[in-house]
């Protein structure tokens, strides 16, 4: 395993340091949040690529019809509702990711304040 030029030994050292700094309970929450964020980003990128590929196919068909037709006017190409909906979904997912990250960070701050006060 060699992820981002980080070997297994480097990764284990990073994990040990993270557990010592954050704590084992908080580490589980952070890993879960990272997993959710990764899943959301994969889903969004798949939807985005699917929409782009569908648009490219549509444009190719419209272009071939416009060029192939004898006296037909060129078809005007506009953004479909699907692309606009994808933009809204992307903005919503990004705001959810930001909210999740903020809640994790607030939890860390509260835990550190409790440690200092208690």
Backbone as XML, in Angstrom:
<?xml version="1.0"?>
<chain id="A" units="angstrom">
  <residue number="1" name="UNK">
    <atom name="N" x="0.845" y="-1.181" z="0.000"/>
    <atom name="CA" x="0.000" y="0.000" z="0.000"/>
    <atom name="C" x="0.888" y="1.240" z="0.000"/>
  </residue>
  <residue number="2" name="UNK">
    <atom name="N" x="0.693" y="2.104" z="-0.954"/>
    <atom name="CA" x="1.480" y="3.318" z="-1.045"/>
    <atom name="C" x="0.561" y="4.446" z="-1.484"/>
  </residue>
  <residue number="3" name="UNK">
    <atom name="N" x="-0.121" y="5.033" z="-0.521"/>
    <atom name="CA" x="-1.116" y="6.064" z="-0.779"/>
    <atom name="C" x="-0.487" y="7.435" z="-0.594"/>
  </residue>
  <residue number="4" name="UNK">
    <atom name="N" x="-0.465" y="8.235" z="-1.663"/>
    <atom name="CA" x="0.119" y="9.581" z="-1.634"/>
    <atom name="C" x="1.561" y="9.565" z="-1.143"/>
  </residue>
  <residue number="5" name="UNK">
    <atom name="N" x="2.310" y="8.581" z="-1.603"/>
    <atom name="CA" x="3.707" y="8.401" z="-1.205"/>
    <atom name="C" x="3.871" y="8.209" z="0.299"/>
  </residue>
  <residue number="6" name="UNK">
    <atom name="N" x="2.834" y="7.660" z="0.928"/>
    <atom name="CA" x="2.914" y="7.348" z="2.353"/>
    <atom name="C" x="2.834" y="5.839" z="2.482"/>
  </residue>
  <residue number="7" name="UNK">
    <atom name="N" x="3.864" y="5.247" z="2.987"/>
    <atom name="CA" x="3.917" y="3.805" z="3.156"/>
    <atom name="C" x="3.181" y="3.371" z="4.412"/>
  </residue>
  <residue number="8" name="UNK">
    <atom name="N" x="3.132" y="2.076" z="4.656"/>
    <atom name="CA" x="2.396" y="1.572" z="5.828"/>
    <atom name="C" x="2.997" y="2.026" z="7.161"/>
  </residue>
  <residue number="9" name="UNK">
    <atom name="N" x="4.317" y="2.146" z="7.232"/>
    <atom name="CA" x="4.931" y="2.576" z="8.485"/>
    <atom name="C" x="4.634" y="4.041" z="8.775"/>
  </residue>
  <residue number="10" name="UNK">
    <atom name="N" x="4.714" y="4.870" z="7.747"/>
    <atom name="CA" x="4.407" y="6.287" z="7.947"/>
    <atom name="C" x="2.951" y="6.473" z="8.344"/>
  </residue>
  <residue number="11" name="UNK">
    <atom name="N" x="2.072" y="5.694" z="7.697"/>
    <atom name="CA" x="0.652" y="5.791" z="8.000"/>
    <atom name="C" x="0.370" y="5.374" z="9.438"/>
  </residue>
  <residue number="12" name="UNK">
    <atom name="N" x="1.017" y="4.320" z="9.907"/>
    <atom name="CA" x="0.795" y="3.882" z="11.288"/>
    <atom name="C" x="1.318" y="4.913" z="12.285"/>
  </residue>
  <residue number="13" name="UNK">
    <atom name="N" x="2.426" y="5.565" z="11.982"/>
    <atom name="CA" x="2.943" y="6.619" z="12.866"/>
    <atom name="C" x="1.966" y="7.792" z="12.911"/>
  </residue>
  <residue number="14" name="UNK">
    <atom name="N" x="1.423" y="8.164" z="11.752"/>
    <atom name="CA" x="0.451" y="9.262" z="11.694"/>
    <atom name="C" x="-0.789" y="8.906" z="12.507"/>
  </residue>
  <residue number="15" name="UNK">
    <atom name="N" x="-1.261" y="7.661" z="12.389"/>
    <atom name="CA" x="-2.448" y="7.239" z="13.148"/>
    <atom name="C" x="-2.196" y="7.268" z="14.652"/>
  </residue>
  <residue number="16" name="UNK">
    <atom name="N" x="-1.019" y="6.812" z="15.080"/>
    <atom name="CA" x="-0.697" y="6.826" z="16.510"/>
    <atom name="C" x="-0.663" y="8.264" z="17.022"/>
  </residue>
  <residue number="17" name="UNK">
    <atom name="N" x="-0.040" y="9.149" z="16.283"/>
    <atom name="CA" x="0.021" y="10.557" z="16.691"/>
    <atom name="C" x="-1.378" y="11.164" z="16.735"/>
  </residue>
  <residue number="18" name="UNK">
    <atom name="N" x="-2.208" y="10.852" z="15.725"/>
    <atom name="CA" x="-3.574" y="11.380" z="15.695"/>
    <atom name="C" x="-4.380" y="10.876" z="16.886"/>
  </residue>
  <residue number="19" name="UNK">
    <atom name="N" x="-4.245" y="9.609" z="17.221"/>
    <atom name="CA" x="-4.983" y="9.058" z="18.364"/>
    <atom name="C" x="-4.522" y="9.707" z="19.666"/>
  </residue>
  <residue number="20" name="UNK">
    <atom name="N" x="-3.227" y="9.943" z="19.784"/>
    <atom name="CA" x="-2.716" y="10.590" z="20.996"/>
    <atom name="C" x="-3.202" y="12.029" z="21.108"/>
  </residue>
  <residue number="21" name="UNK">
    <atom name="N" x="-3.261" y="12.737" z="19.996"/>
    <atom name="CA" x="-3.670" y="14.145" z="20.021"/>
    <atom name="C" x="-5.181" y="14.307" z="20.160"/>
  </residue>
  <residue number="22" name="UNK">
    <atom name="N" x="-5.936" y="13.500" z="19.438"/>
    <atom name="CA" x="-7.386" y="13.671" z="19.391"/>
    <atom name="C" x="-8.086" y="12.806" z="20.430"/>
  </residue>
  <residue number="23" name="UNK">
    <atom name="N" x="-7.582" y="11.639" z="20.650"/>
    <atom name="CA" x="-8.210" y="10.697" z="21.569"/>
    <atom name="C" x="-8.955" y="9.637" z="20.778"/>
  </residue>
  <residue number="24" name="UNK">
    <atom name="N" x="-9.033" y="8.439" z="21.307"/>
    <atom name="CA" x="-9.632" y="7.341" z="20.549"/>
    <atom name="C" x="-11.125" y="7.524" z="20.284"/>
  </residue>
  <residue number="25" name="UNK">
    <atom name="N" x="-11.877" y="8.081" z="21.236"/>
    <atom name="CA" x="-13.314" y="8.262" z="21.023"/>
    <atom name="C" x="-13.584" y="9.282" z="19.925"/>
  </residue>
  <residue number="26" name="UNK">
    <atom name="N" x="-12.878" y="10.371" z="19.974"/>
    <atom name="CA" x="-13.067" y="11.445" z="18.989"/>
    <atom name="C" x="-12.568" y="10.997" z="17.614"/>
  </residue>
  <residue number="27" name="UNK">
    <atom name="N" x="-11.557" y="10.159" z="17.598"/>
    <atom name="CA" x="-10.991" y="9.667" z="16.335"/>
    <atom name="C" x="-12.033" y="8.874" z="15.550"/>
  </residue>
  <residue number="28" name="UNK">
    <atom name="N" x="-12.842" y="8.082" z="16.247"/>
    <atom name="CA" x="-13.880" y="7.291" z="15.581"/>
    <atom name="C" x="-14.889" y="8.209" z="14.907"/>
  </residue>
  <residue number="29" name="UNK">
    <atom name="N" x="-15.290" y="9.272" z="15.584"/>
    <atom name="CA" x="-16.245" y="10.220" z="14.997"/>
    <atom name="C" x="-15.657" y="10.908" z="13.778"/>
  </residue>
  <residue number="30" name="UNK">
    <atom name="N" x="-14.405" y="11.268" z="13.853"/>
    <atom name="CA" x="-13.760" y="11.956" z="12.735"/>
    <atom name="C" x="-13.640" y="11.024" z="11.537"/>
  </residue>
  <residue number="31" name="UNK">
    <atom name="N" x="-13.258" y="9.775" z="11.777"/>
    <atom name="CA" x="-13.133" y="8.814" z="10.676"/>
    <atom name="C" x="-14.492" y="8.579" z="10.022"/>
  </residue>
  <residue number="32" name="UNK">
    <atom name="N" x="-15.556" y="8.477" z="10.829"/>
    <atom name="CA" x="-16.902" y="8.319" z="10.265"/>
    <atom name="C" x="-17.280" y="9.510" z="9.407"/>
  </residue>
  <residue number="33" name="UNK">
    <atom name="N" x="-17.000" y="10.713" z="9.892"/>
    <atom name="CA" x="-17.332" y="11.919" z="9.129"/>
    <atom name="C" x="-16.554" y="11.958" z="7.819"/>
  </residue>
  <residue number="34" name="UNK">
    <atom name="N" x="-15.297" y="11.585" z="7.873"/>
    <atom name="CA" x="-14.487" y="11.555" z="6.650"/>
    <atom name="C" x="-15.057" y="10.531" z="5.676"/>
  </residue>
  <residue number="35" name="UNK">
    <atom name="N" x="-15.500" y="9.392" z="6.181"/>
    <atom name="CA" x="-16.119" y="8.378" z="5.325"/>
    <atom name="C" x="-17.383" y="8.879" z="4.663"/>
  </residue>
  <residue number="36" name="UNK">
    <atom name="N" x="-18.221" y="9.576" z="5.440"/>
    <atom name="CA" x="-19.451" y="10.145" z="4.851"/>
    <atom name="C" x="-19.129" y="11.183" z="3.790"/>
  </residue>
  <residue number="37" name="UNK">
    <atom name="N" x="-18.163" y="12.038" z="4.088"/>
    <atom name="CA" x="-17.780" y="13.076" z="3.123"/>
    <atom name="C" x="-17.244" y="12.440" z="1.843"/>
  </residue>
  <residue number="38" name="UNK">
    <atom name="N" x="-16.410" y="11.418" z="1.999"/>
    <atom name="CA" x="-15.862" y="10.729" z="0.826"/>
    <atom name="C" x="-16.973" y="10.099" z="0.000"/>
  </residue>
  <residue number="39" name="UNK">
    <atom name="N" x="-17.932" y="9.479" z="0.661"/>
    <atom name="CA" x="-19.058" y="8.872" z="-0.053"/>
    <atom name="C" x="-19.881" y="9.911" z="-0.797"/>
  </residue>
  <residue number="40" name="UNK">
    <atom name="N" x="-20.132" y="11.042" z="-0.152"/>
    <atom name="CA" x="-20.894" y="12.114" z="-0.804"/>
    <atom name="C" x="-20.149" y="12.654" z="-2.020"/>
  </residue>
  <residue number="41" name="UNK">
    <atom name="N" x="-18.855" y="12.832" z="-1.869"/>
    <atom name="CA" x="-18.073" y="13.366" z="-2.985"/>
    <atom name="C" x="-18.036" y="12.380" z="-4.150"/>
  </residue>
  <residue number="42" name="UNK">
    <atom name="N" x="-17.918" y="11.083" z="-3.857"/>
    <atom name="CA" x="-17.934" y="10.074" z="-4.924"/>
    <atom name="C" x="-19.277" y="10.077" z="-5.641"/>
  </residue>
  <residue number="43" name="UNK">
    <atom name="N" x="-20.368" y="10.134" z="-4.863"/>
    <atom name="CA" x="-21.699" y="10.145" z="-5.469"/>
    <atom name="C" x="-21.891" y="11.383" z="-6.345"/>
  </residue>
  <residue number="44" name="UNK">
    <atom name="N" x="-21.487" y="12.535" z="-5.827"/>
    <atom name="CA" x="-21.629" y="13.774" z="-6.587"/>
    <atom name="C" x="-20.787" y="13.758" z="-7.858"/>
  </residue>
  <residue number="45" name="UNK">
    <atom name="N" x="-19.570" y="13.247" z="-7.761"/>
    <atom name="CA" x="-18.724" y="13.212" z="-8.956"/>
    <atom name="C" x="-19.291" y="12.248" z="-9.985"/>
  </residue>
  <residue number="46" name="UNK">
    <atom name="N" x="-19.871" y="11.131" z="-9.537"/>
    <atom name="CA" x="-20.512" y="10.202" z="-10.474"/>
    <atom name="C" x="-21.701" y="10.833" z="-11.166"/>
  </residue>
  <residue number="47" name="UNK">
    <atom name="N" x="-22.533" y="11.547" z="-10.391"/>
    <atom name="CA" x="-23.680" y="12.233" z="-10.985"/>
    <atom name="C" x="-23.214" y="13.305" z="-11.969"/>
  </residue>
  <residue number="48" name="UNK">
    <atom name="N" x="-22.194" y="14.042" z="-11.570"/>
    <atom name="CA" x="-21.683" y="15.118" z="-12.419"/>
    <atom name="C" x="-21.149" y="14.556" z="-13.733"/>
  </residue>
  <residue number="49" name="UNK">
    <atom name="N" x="-20.346" y="13.500" z="-13.645"/>
    <atom name="CA" x="-19.801" y="12.899" z="-14.866"/>
    <atom name="C" x="-20.913" y="12.339" z="-15.751"/>
  </residue>
  <residue number="50" name="UNK">
    <atom name="N" x="-21.915" y="11.713" z="-15.135"/>
    <atom name="CA" x="-23.039" y="11.190" z="-15.907"/>
    <atom name="C" x="-23.787" y="12.284" z="-16.635"/>
  </residue>
  <residue number="51" name="UNK">
    <atom name="N" x="-24.007" y="13.405" z="-15.958"/>
    <atom name="CA" x="-24.699" y="14.528" z="-16.583"/>
    <atom name="C" x="-23.873" y="15.117" z="-17.715"/>
  </residue>
  <residue number="52" name="UNK">
    <atom name="N" x="-22.597" y="15.273" z="-17.502"/>
    <atom name="CA" x="-21.725" y="15.822" z="-18.548"/>
    <atom name="C" x="-21.704" y="14.904" z="-19.766"/>
  </residue>
  <residue number="53" name="UNK">
    <atom name="N" x="-21.594" y="13.590" z="-19.528"/>
    <atom name="CA" x="-21.584" y="12.650" z="-20.653"/>
    <atom name="C" x="-22.911" y="12.675" z="-21.403"/>
  </residue>
  <residue number="54" name="UNK">
    <atom name="N" x="-24.020" y="12.772" z="-20.687"/>
    <atom name="CA" x="-25.327" y="12.848" z="-21.348"/>
    <atom name="C" x="-25.437" y="14.130" z="-22.172"/>
  </residue>
  <residue number="55" name="UNK">
    <atom name="N" x="-24.932" y="15.224" z="-21.637"/>
    <atom name="CA" x="-24.954" y="16.492" z="-22.375"/>
    <atom name="C" x="-24.092" y="16.413" z="-23.631"/>
  </residue>
  <residue number="56" name="UNK">
    <atom name="N" x="-22.928" y="15.788" z="-23.508"/>
    <atom name="CA" x="-22.063" y="15.650" z="-24.688"/>
    <atom name="C" x="-22.742" y="14.819" z="-25.774"/>
  </residue>
  <residue number="57" name="UNK">
    <atom name="N" x="-23.423" y="13.741" z="-25.372"/>
    <atom name="CA" x="-24.149" y="12.928" z="-26.359"/>
    <atom name="C" x="-25.255" y="13.741" z="-27.028"/>
  </residue>
  <residue number="58" name="UNK">
    <atom name="N" x="-25.978" y="14.520" z="-26.223"/>
    <atom name="CA" x="-27.053" y="15.354" z="-26.769"/>
    <atom name="C" x="-26.500" y="16.381" z="-27.742"/>
  </residue>
  <residue number="59" name="UNK">
    <atom name="N" x="-25.414" y="17.014" z="-27.371"/>
    <atom name="CA" x="-24.801" y="18.022" z="-28.246"/>
    <atom name="C" x="-24.319" y="17.385" z="-29.542"/>
  </residue>
  <residue number="60" name="UNK">
    <atom name="N" x="-23.708" y="16.197" z="-29.438"/>
    <atom name="CA" x="-23.246" y="15.509" z="-30.645"/>
    <atom name="C" x="-24.418" y="15.177" z="-31.563"/>
  </residue>
  <residue number="61" name="UNK">
    <atom name="N" x="-25.529" y="14.717" z="-30.999"/>
    <atom name="CA" x="-26.703" y="14.396" z="-31.806"/>
    <atom name="C" x="-27.271" y="15.644" z="-32.462"/>
  </residue>
  <residue number="62" name="UNK">
    <atom name="N" x="-27.403" y="16.733" z="-31.696"/>
    <atom name="CA" x="-27.941" y="17.972" z="-32.245"/>
    <atom name="C" x="-27.026" y="18.530" z="-33.327"/>
  </residue>
  <residue number="63" name="UNK">
    <atom name="N" x="-25.723" y="18.436" z="-33.102"/>
    <atom name="CA" x="-24.767" y="18.935" z="-34.091"/>
    <atom name="C" x="-24.838" y="18.113" z="-35.368"/>
  </residue>
  <residue number="64" name="UNK">
    <atom name="N" x="-24.910" y="16.788" z="-35.224"/>
    <atom name="CA" x="-24.975" y="15.952" z="-36.420"/>
    <atom name="C" x="-26.284" y="16.178" z="-37.171"/>
  </residue>
  <residue number="65" name="UNK">
    <atom name="N" x="-27.371" y="16.434" z="-36.472"/>
    <atom name="CA" x="-28.634" y="16.730" z="-37.136"/>
    <atom name="C" x="-28.572" y="18.078" z="-37.843"/>
  </residue>
  <residue number="66" name="UNK">
    <atom name="N" x="-27.971" y="19.077" z="-37.189"/>
    <atom name="CA" x="-27.893" y="20.415" z="-37.779"/>
    <atom name="C" x="-26.998" y="20.407" z="-39.012"/>
  </residue>
  <residue number="67" name="UNK">
    <atom name="N" x="-25.894" y="19.692" z="-38.946"/>
    <atom name="CA" x="-24.973" y="19.632" z="-40.084"/>
    <atom name="C" x="-25.556" y="18.752" z="-41.186"/>
  </residue>
  <residue number="68" name="UNK">
    <atom name="N" x="-26.196" y="17.662" z="-40.807"/>
    <atom name="CA" x="-26.740" y="16.718" z="-41.776"/>
    <atom name="C" x="-27.979" y="17.239" z="-42.485"/>
  </residue>
  <residue number="69" name="UNK">
    <atom name="N" x="-28.742" y="18.109" z="-41.844"/>
    <atom name="CA" x="-29.965" y="18.632" z="-42.457"/>
    <atom name="C" x="-29.645" y="19.603" z="-43.570"/>
  </residue>
  <residue number="70" name="UNK">
    <atom name="N" x="-30.526" y="19.657" z="-44.585"/>
    <atom name="CA" x="-30.251" y="20.506" z="-45.744"/>
    <atom name="C" x="-30.477" y="21.979" z="-45.436"/>
  </residue>
  <residue number="71" name="UNK">
    <atom name="N" x="-31.669" y="22.365" z="-45.038"/>
    <atom name="CA" x="-31.922" y="23.787" z="-44.813"/>
    <atom name="C" x="-32.336" y="24.090" z="-43.402"/>
  </residue>
  <residue number="72" name="UNK">
    <atom name="N" x="-32.126" y="23.155" z="-42.516"/>
    <atom name="CA" x="-32.559" y="23.359" z="-41.140"/>
    <atom name="C" x="-31.664" y="24.382" z="-40.440"/>
  </residue>
  <residue number="73" name="UNK">
    <atom name="N" x="-32.295" y="25.149" z="-39.565"/>
    <atom name="CA" x="-31.502" y="26.092" z="-38.766"/>
    <atom name="C" x="-30.781" y="25.315" z="-37.676"/>
  </residue>
  <residue number="74" name="UNK">
    <atom name="N" x="-29.669" y="25.844" z="-37.246"/>
    <atom name="CA" x="-28.914" y="25.180" z="-36.185"/>
    <atom name="C" x="-29.715" y="25.214" z="-34.895"/>
  </residue>
  <residue number="75" name="UNK">
    <atom name="N" x="-29.726" y="24.100" z="-34.209"/>
    <atom name="CA" x="-30.463" y="24.004" z="-32.949"/>
    <atom name="C" x="-29.739" y="24.799" z="-31.873"/>
  </residue>
  <residue number="76" name="UNK">
    <atom name="N" x="-30.528" y="25.497" z="-31.085"/>
    <atom name="CA" x="-29.920" y="26.229" z="-29.975"/>
    <atom name="C" x="-29.778" y="25.270" z="-28.808"/>
  </residue>
  <residue number="77" name="UNK">
    <atom name="N" x="-28.657" y="25.359" z="-28.135"/>
    <atom name="CA" x="-28.349" y="24.460" z="-27.027"/>
    <atom name="C" x="-28.399" y="25.270" z="-25.740"/>
  </residue>
  <residue number="78" name="UNK">
    <atom name="N" x="-29.229" y="24.843" z="-24.819"/>
    <atom name="CA" x="-29.321" y="25.528" z="-23.535"/>
    <atom name="C" x="-29.078" y="24.524" z="-22.419"/>
  </residue>
  <residue number="79" name="UNK">
    <atom name="N" x="-28.811" y="25.038" z="-21.252"/>
    <atom name="CA" x="-28.581" y="24.160" z="-20.107"/>
    <atom name="C" x="-29.897" y="23.504" z="-19.710"/>
  </residue>
  <residue number="80" name="UNK">
    <atom name="N" x="-29.907" y="22.189" z="-19.595"/>
    <atom name="CA" x="-31.148" y="21.515" z="-19.211"/>
    <atom name="C" x="-31.408" y="21.639" z="-17.714"/>
  </residue>
  <residue number="81" name="UNK">
    <atom name="N" x="-32.624" y="21.304" z="-17.342"/>
    <atom name="CA" x="-32.999" y="21.360" z="-15.930"/>
    <atom name="C" x="-32.166" y="20.407" z="-15.093"/>
  </residue>
  <residue number="82" name="UNK">
    <atom name="N" x="-31.742" y="19.288" z="-15.687"/>
    <atom name="CA" x="-30.928" y="18.315" z="-14.942"/>
    <atom name="C" x="-29.619" y="18.931" z="-14.474"/>
  </residue>
  <residue number="83" name="UNK">
    <atom name="N" x="-28.998" y="19.729" z="-15.335"/>
    <atom name="CA" x="-27.728" y="20.343" z="-14.975"/>
    <atom name="C" x="-27.927" y="21.378" z="-13.869"/>
  </residue>
  <residue number="84" name="UNK">
    <atom name="N" x="-29.019" y="22.118" z="-13.944"/>
    <atom name="CA" x="-29.309" y="23.096" z="-12.894"/>
    <atom name="C" x="-29.588" y="22.390" z="-11.561"/>
  </residue>
  <residue number="85" name="UNK">
    <atom name="N" x="-30.318" y="21.275" z="-11.616"/>
    <atom name="CA" x="-30.604" y="20.518" z="-10.398"/>
    <atom name="C" x="-29.318" y="19.954" z="-9.804"/>
  </residue>
  <residue number="86" name="UNK">
    <atom name="N" x="-28.413" y="19.508" z="-10.662"/>
    <atom name="CA" x="-27.135" y="18.993" z="-10.185"/>
    <atom name="C" x="-26.350" y="20.087" z="-9.468"/>
  </residue>
  <residue number="87" name="UNK">
    <atom name="N" x="-26.400" y="21.300" z="-9.992"/>
    <atom name="CA" x="-25.729" y="22.425" z="-9.331"/>
    <atom name="C" x="-26.303" y="22.681" z="-7.947"/>
  </residue>
  <residue number="88" name="UNK">
    <atom name="N" x="-27.645" y="22.628" z="-7.846"/>
    <atom name="CA" x="-28.280" y="22.817" z="-6.534"/>
    <atom name="C" x="-27.881" y="21.700" z="-5.578"/>
  </residue>
  <residue number="89" name="UNK">
    <atom name="N" x="-27.883" y="20.460" z="-6.064"/>
    <atom name="CA" x="-27.501" y="19.326" z="-5.213"/>
    <atom name="C" x="-26.061" y="19.452" z="-4.748"/>
  </residue>
  <residue number="90" name="UNK">
    <atom name="N" x="-25.191" y="19.904" z="-5.639"/>
    <atom name="CA" x="-23.782" y="20.067" z="-5.287"/>
    <atom name="C" x="-23.619" y="21.126" z="-4.204"/>
  </residue>
  <residue number="91" name="UNK">
    <atom name="N" x="-24.296" y="22.254" z="-4.373"/>
    <atom name="CA" x="-24.215" y="23.306" z="-3.354"/>
    <atom name="C" x="-24.745" y="22.813" z="-2.017"/>
  </residue>
  <residue number="92" name="UNK">
    <atom name="N" x="-25.838" y="22.048" z="-2.033"/>
    <atom name="CA" x="-26.406" y="21.514" z="-0.801"/>
    <atom name="C" x="-25.442" y="20.542" z="-0.133"/>
  </residue>
  <residue number="93" name="UNK">
    <atom name="N" x="-24.826" y="19.664" z="-0.927"/>
    <atom name="CA" x="-23.887" y="18.687" z="-0.355"/>
    <atom name="C" x="-22.673" y="19.387" z="0.240"/>
  </residue>
  <residue number="94" name="UNK">
    <atom name="N" x="-22.185" y="20.419" z="-0.428"/>
    <atom name="CA" x="-21.026" y="21.154" z="0.093"/>
    <atom name="C" x="-21.387" y="21.835" z="1.409"/>
  </residue>
  <residue number="95" name="UNK">
    <atom name="N" x="-22.595" y="22.395" z="1.498"/>
    <atom name="CA" x="-22.990" y="23.035" z="2.758"/>
    <atom name="C" x="-23.162" y="22.002" z="3.859"/>
  </residue>
  <residue number="96" name="UNK">
    <atom name="N" x="-23.656" y="20.791" z="3.523"/>
    <atom name="CA" x="-23.759" y="19.721" z="4.519"/>
    <atom name="C" x="-22.378" y="19.287" z="5.004"/>
  </residue>
  <residue number="97" name="UNK">
    <atom name="N" x="-21.447" y="19.179" z="4.072"/>
    <atom name="CA" x="-20.078" y="18.805" z="4.438"/>
    <atom name="C" x="-19.476" y="19.859" z="5.364"/>
  </residue>
  <residue number="98" name="UNK">
    <atom name="N" x="-19.706" y="21.133" z="5.051"/>
    <atom name="CA" x="-19.188" y="22.212" z="5.899"/>
    <atom name="C" x="-19.828" y="22.148" z="7.278"/>
  </residue>
  <residue number="99" name="UNK">
    <atom name="N" x="-21.131" y="21.860" z="7.340"/>
    <atom name="CA" x="-21.807" y="21.766" z="8.638"/>
    <atom name="C" x="-21.264" y="20.592" z="9.443"/>
  </residue>
  <residue number="100" name="UNK">
    <atom name="N" x="-21.036" y="19.444" z="8.785"/>
    <atom name="CA" x="-20.468" y="18.285" z="9.480"/>
    <atom name="C" x="-19.085" y="18.596" z="10.025"/>
  </residue>
  <residue number="101" name="UNK">
    <atom name="N" x="-18.280" y="19.253" z="9.220"/>
    <atom name="CA" x="-16.931" y="19.608" z="9.640"/>
    <atom name="C" x="-16.974" y="20.583" z="10.813"/>
  </residue>
  <residue number="102" name="UNK">
    <atom name="N" x="-17.877" y="21.575" z="10.724"/>
    <atom name="CA" x="-18.007" y="22.531" z="11.830"/>
    <atom name="C" x="-18.431" y="21.845" z="13.114"/>
  </residue>
  <residue number="103" name="UNK">
    <atom name="N" x="-19.383" y="20.904" z="13.017"/>
    <atom name="CA" x="-19.838" y="20.222" z="14.231"/>
    <atom name="C" x="-18.721" y="19.381" z="14.842"/>
  </residue>
  <residue number="104" name="UNK">
    <atom name="N" x="-17.901" y="18.765" z="14.002"/>
    <atom name="CA" x="-16.768" y="17.986" z="14.516"/>
    <atom name="C" x="-15.791" y="18.903" z="15.219"/>
  </residue>
  <residue number="105" name="UNK">
    <atom name="N" x="-15.486" y="20.029" z="14.588"/>
    <atom name="CA" x="-14.536" y="20.958" z="15.191"/>
    <atom name="C" x="-15.086" y="21.554" z="16.488"/>
  </residue>
  <residue number="106" name="UNK">
    <atom name="N" x="-16.383" y="21.864" z="16.518"/>
    <atom name="CA" x="-16.983" y="22.388" z="17.746"/>
    <atom name="C" x="-16.922" y="21.351" z="18.849"/>
  </residue>
  <residue number="107" name="UNK">
    <atom name="N" x="-17.143" y="20.091" z="18.493"/>
    <atom name="CA" x="-17.049" y="19.016" z="19.481"/>
    <atom name="C" x="-15.650" y="18.898" z="20.047"/>
  </residue>
  <residue number="108" name="UNK">
    <atom name="N" x="-14.640" y="19.066" z="19.184"/>
    <atom name="CA" x="-13.257" y="19.017" z="19.650"/>
    <atom name="C" x="-12.969" y="20.177" z="20.587"/>
  </residue>
  <residue number="109" name="UNK">
    <atom name="N" x="-13.485" y="21.375" z="20.245"/>
    <atom name="CA" x="-13.255" y="22.534" z="21.096"/>
    <atom name="C" x="-13.924" y="22.347" z="22.451"/>
  </residue>
  <residue number="110" name="UNK">
    <atom name="N" x="-15.159" y="21.818" z="22.447"/>
    <atom name="CA" x="-15.860" y="21.592" z="23.709"/>
    <atom name="C" x="-15.121" y="20.565" z="24.553"/>
  </residue>
  <residue number="111" name="UNK">
    <atom name="N" x="-14.619" y="19.504" z="23.918"/>
    <atom name="CA" x="-13.899" y="18.480" z="24.654"/>
    <atom name="C" x="-12.611" y="19.046" z="25.263"/>
  </residue>
  <residue number="112" name="UNK">
    <atom name="N" x="-11.916" y="19.885" z="24.499"/>
    <atom name="CA" x="-10.681" y="20.466" z="25.034"/>
    <atom name="C" x="-10.982" y="21.459" z="26.143"/>
  </residue>
  <residue number="113" name="UNK">
    <atom name="N" x="-12.115" y="22.197" z="26.041"/>
    <atom name="CA" x="-12.477" y="23.124" z="27.108"/>
    <atom name="C" x="-12.868" y="22.373" z="28.371"/>
  </residue>
  <residue number="114" name="UNK">
    <atom name="N" x="-13.559" y="21.253" z="28.213"/>
    <atom name="CA" x="-13.917" y="20.442" z="29.378"/>
    <atom name="C" x="-12.673" y="19.883" z="30.037"/>
  </residue>
  <residue number="115" name="UNK">
    <atom name="N" x="-11.682" y="19.510" z="29.236"/>
    <atom name="CA" x="-10.436" y="18.990" z="29.775"/>
    <atom name="C" x="-9.690" y="20.057" z="30.562"/>
  </residue>
  <residue number="116" name="UNK">
    <atom name="N" x="-9.760" y="21.306" z="30.088"/>
    <atom name="CA" x="-9.069" y="22.387" z="30.790"/>
    <atom name="C" x="-9.821" y="22.801" z="32.044"/>
  </residue>
  <residue number="117" name="UNK">
    <atom name="N" x="-11.149" y="22.758" z="31.979"/>
    <atom name="CA" x="-11.966" y="23.186" z="33.123"/>
    <atom name="C" x="-12.072" y="22.114" z="34.189"/>
  </residue>
  <residue number="118" name="UNK">
    <atom name="N" x="-12.019" y="20.840" z="33.786"/>
    <atom name="CA" x="-12.255" y="19.750" z="34.729"/>
    <atom name="C" x="-11.065" y="19.213" z="35.384"/>
  </residue>
</chain>
